[in-house]
Amino acid sequence: MIHQFFAYSRKKKTPMEVCEGLGLYDLKNRIWHIQGSCALKGDGLYEGLDWLASTLKELQASGRLPSGGTSLF
């Protein structure tokens, strides 16, 4: 299972602090990524989507992700 998180905090927390607060470091057998972002400026959006696209391609190439018309949801 793949998880993508966009971290935006009004309290100026770093992405690492958000990871700790959400307990992401405790997730086992999961592929996850946290991307710092700013909803107002769009910062981090393309970087997060690039990570997601490349991760999906890697999983598909390794055979761990179904190819074709199979839905992930």
C-alpha positions, 0 to 999 in steps of 0.5 A: 500500500502506498501513502502520500502525505502533503505536510502543511502546518500553520504552526511551522512544523517541519515535515519530520515533526509532522511524521513524528506527530502522525506516527508515520515512522511506526508504519511497517510494510508500507511505502510512504512519503511526506512532502512539505507543501504550501496550499496557497503557493502550490509549493511541493505539489509537483514534487509530491506527485513526481514521487508518487508517479515514479514510485508507481512506475517502480512497483509496476516494473517490479511486478508488485503493482497490477498493470492495465485497467486494474484500479488501486482503490 
